[in-house]
């Protein structure tokens, strides 16, 4: 199948499709997408694509976001770890994203599209979102997150103010002993710059000295008595901050199941809407699916070629005849025609819209290709310029399976005579 995808350039469709998705889960699912073998399942996939495109056209792009890392944070909280301020802010942002997506889908219900009712599977957890937003603001725990925290911070501010005032008073009383006219913070202590020869005039502890040794940074005794109190208050503040963070982390853990459900739903919606976005890219159409081995393309185009460069293809097989012979000169479009039919059939069976005005596609059990060149449609290379690519591997695989062909297995071959 991988070789067939490469020959038909479905791998390039997948690459283009993957660029329209935001979440890693959706991107991986896109890369692993294979043709669906259940008619009912395929019709449901096609309906999803059509509804996603309809909502994109009527309501604009949905506010989907990549929730990279949120699962990791949830598991950390479940294990009892303390989430950091930035991690809790990311959880809050994720819940805001869920709320916006929920509102988008709720608005979309006016068009009676079943895809809009996925809104009921999203829970923006207003309680958790509001508590985080109230207790954490601008990258720090808010003063009013708890009464104790506000009290500790007020005491810290009062002590720091008293220390500054005491230091200023000592400086005013000993101007001639100072080498500068402002206090400074050294190793967490508020110090005044004293000339070395006047160090005995100032009561206090020498905390530091200048690089030349001519200035001593002394913490006055009247200031030092506040230092231990201040350090103790900061310990209380830190403990209270950790208590708040642990409390919020525990709330995240309590909502693990709902948060995981939200993430899964966003990933699923991201995948579905990526199909709708891809359909808009090449102006696709939903094909009719049948089990009668009948294929009909009306104004079919190769989705990797510019519409202005394509001659619309009218193709039909399966009712009055079971084989088609395409003839014409070199660079006449024979390979383009084969690839257009095969690629549109594969895209349809993967739940994607086809690059046609209208189409009927049958359920196929396999896709087998033996095309005599590997020309690149997106680069519009001529048939003979691409003959150097090695097709041996795909031909061996095809002939190994030839005895197992079923009537519902189309074989796309090109023979140059």
C-alpha positions, -999 to 999 in steps of 0.1 A, spaced: 0 0 0 29 24 8 43 18 -27 9 23 -43 4 56 -23 38 68 -36 30 59 -72 -4 76 -71 11 105 -51 -14 100 -23 16 105 1 18 141 -12 -20 145 -5 -14 132 30 15 157 35 -7 186 24 -36 172 45 -13 169 76 -3 205 73 -39 215 78 -41 197 112 -29 212 145 -27 183 170 0 156 168 -27 129 172 -45 142 141 -13 145 121 -3 109 130 -38 96 121 -36 113 88 -2 97 80 -17 62 89 -50 66 70 -58 37 47 -88 30 25 -119 20 45 -134 -14 37 -168 -9 54 -195 9 33 -214 22 63 -182 34 80 -170 51 48 -204 69 43 -201 82 79 -166 95 72 -177 112 40 -206 128 59 -181 141 85 -160 157 57 -190 173 41 -203 187 74 -169 200 84 -166 218 50 -201 233 54 -193 247 89 -160 261 76 -179 279 48 -207 292 71 -190 297 104 -153 302 96 -124 282 110 -130 266 144 -108 278 173 -89 246 175 -55 245 193 -27 221 198 -28 209 235 8 197 235 20 190 270 -15 191 287 -17 153 290 17 153 306 6 179 332 -26 160 340 -5 128 346 19 147 368 -10 160 389 -25 125 391 8 112 405 7 139 432 33 163 417 30 200 422 23 218 389 42 250 384 25 284 378 32 282 341 18 247 338 -14 256 356 -17 287 333 -14 263 303 -42 242 318 -64 273 321 -56 283 285 -66 248 274 -100 252 292 -104 286 275 -98 269 242 -124 242 250 -149 270 259 -143 288 226 -147 256 206 -178 247 225 -193 281 217 -183 277 180 -201 244 178 -231 257 197 -235 285 172 -232 260 144 -263 241 155 -284 267 137 -275 249 104 -287 215 118 -254 198 111 -248 168 133 -211 176 137 -221 206 158 -236 183 184 -201 172 194 -203 203 216 -222 182 241 -191 161 246 -170 191 256 -168 204 292 -150 237 298 -149 231 336 -158 266 345 -151 260 382 -115 249 376 -109 276 350 -122 304 372 -103 292 403 -70 291 384 -76 325 368 -84 340 402 -55 326 420 -28 329 393 -24 361 373 4 375 352 28 346 359 25 348 397 1 337 425 -22 365 432 -21 383 466 -57 375 472 -53 338 464 -57 332 502 -61 354 533 -29 340 548 -9 348 516 -22 384 516 -13 388 553 23 374 548 29 396 518 16 427 536 39 419 565 69 414 542 62 447 525 59 465 559 92 450 571 110 459 539 97 495 541 108 497 578 143 484 568 146 510 541 135 538 564 160 527 591 188 525 565 180 560 552 180 574 588 215 559 595 227 574 562 213 609 569 231 608 603 265 597 589 268 614 555 305 621 559 312 584 565 296 572 533 311 566 499 277 570 482 243 584 490 221 554 485 216 520 502 220 487 483 210 451 486 238 426 492 231 389 498 195 397 508 206 423 533 200 461 530 234 477 534 249 512 533 282 520 516 307 530 543 343 543 538 367 518 552 383 542 576 349 550 592 336 515 596 337 518 635 313 547 634 284 525 621 270 498 644 262 467 623 276 437 604 299 439 574 281 420 546 304 427 516 331 450 504 340 467 471 365 452 447 391 478 458 384 472 494 379 510 500 341 506 507 324 483 531 288 474 528 274 474 563 240 463 575 231 487 604 220 470 636 187 489 635 181 473 601 194 438 609 168 431 636 142 431 608 161 406 586 154 374 605 117 383 608 116 390 571 133 357 562 107 339 584 79 357 567 92 347 533 93 310 543 57 313 554 49 330 520 66 302 501 49 275 520 15 291 514 23 294 477 31 257 475 -1 249 494 -21 268 468 -3 252 439 -7 217 454 -44 225 459 -49 235 423 -29 205 411 -52 182 431 -82 198 414 -66 191 380 -61 155 390 -98 153 402 -109 163 367 -85 139 349 -113 120 331 -131 151 318 -98 168 308 -88 137 289 -122 135 272 -118 172 261 -84 165 246 -96 134 227 -126 154 214 -104 183 202 -80 158 185 -110 141 168 -125 174 157 -91 186 144 -89 155 122 -124 159 109 -120 197 102 -87 190 84 -106 169 59 -130 198 54 -101 223 49 -85 199 24 -118 198 4 -118 236 3 -82 236 -9 -90 218 -42 -128 225 -43 -137 189 -37 -171 171 -38 -186 143 -18 -187 112 -39 -216 87 -40 -205 53 -27 -217 21 -43 -209 -16 -41 -217 -23 -77 -182 -21 -91 -191 12 -109 -169 43 -112 -179 75 -128 -160 108 -126 -175 140 -140 -150 168 -146 -123 149 -127 -90 167 -119 -57 157 -104 -58 174 -70 -21 183 -71 -23 201 -104 -36 237 -108 -72 237 -122 -61 261 -150 -36 234 -163 -61 205 -161 -84 193 -189 -114 180 -170 -117 142 -172 -150 124 -180 -145 88 -170 -169 58 -165 -163 21 -160 -182 -9 -146 -217 -9 -162 -214 -14 -199 -177 -23 -200 -150 -34 -174 -119 -21 -191 -107 12 -207 -79 16 -232 -63 51 -232 -42 60 -263 -24 91 -274 10 107 -281 37 111 -255 30 139 -230 -7 135 -241 -20 130 -206 -25 92 -205 -7 88 -171 -24 118 -157 -58 102 -166 -49 69 -149 -36 86 -118 -65 110 -116 -90 81 -115 -70 59 -91 -61 88 -68 -97 101 -66 -109 65 -58 -83 61 -31 -91 96 -16 -128 88 -16 -123 55 2 -102 73 28 -131 96 36 -119 125 16 -138 145 -10 -128 139 -46 -114 165 -70 -144 163 -93 -177 181 -101 -196 149 -93 -184 113 -88 -196 78 -80 -170 55 -65 -173 18 -58 -159 0 -27 -125 -14 -36 -108 -42 -17 -73 -31 -29 -55 -7 -52 -28 -22 -75 -8 0 -98 16 -9 -126 24 24 -142 53 25 -166 67 58 -152 68 77 -120 61 112 -133 54 139 -108 21 155 -115 27 184 -90 58 193 -110 42 186 -144 71 164 -156 68 147 -189 64 110 -192 98 101 -206 118 124 -183 107 103 -154 113 68 -168 145 64 -147 125 56 -115 126 20 -104 93 2 -107 105 -33 -101 94 -35 -65 58 -25 -72 55 -49 -102 67 -78 -81 41 -71 -54 14 -67 -80 21 -100 -98 24 -119 -64 -11 -108 -56 -26 -112 -91 -40 -147 -85 -59 -133 -55 -76 -105 -75 -113 -101 -66 -139 -84 -89 -138 -54 -66 -100 -48 -70 -92 -22 -97 -59 -26 -115 -44 5 -130 -17 -3 -156 2 16 -182 20 -2 -210 41 18 -235 41 1 -269 
